[in-house]
């Protein structure tokens, strides 16, 4: 495998894998930065393809959002930050298992712009890392 020198502004290289400090990164496991999802209506929050995703809830009305279970090992360490950008009592419902700790399946935002909940996946469970203005129930 040869080496390529990219020293010009805007140089691009189309590759399927790259070795960085001895670690092979592929399109399946590379961290290319944060992902963003806009929730402008009720629906599903998708699990990030990379390691982090921010979901902005912009629905002008109550958004009922669902969140799939993370897959053990495959999704371990992935983070979701869900932020309300509209002043409504949006809900996020975990489909099968409950959020940890506490065993609750529903998070209801308190109708304040800026309410947020940060989750991290581990062993097929979403763990609450940060919670501002989201009431847990169910």
Secondary structure by P-SEA (a helix, b strand, c coil): cbbbbbcccccccccccccccccccccccccccbbbbbcccccccccccccbbbbbbccccccbbbbccccccccccbbbbbbbccccbbbbbccccccccccccbbbbccccccbbbbbbccccccccccccccccc
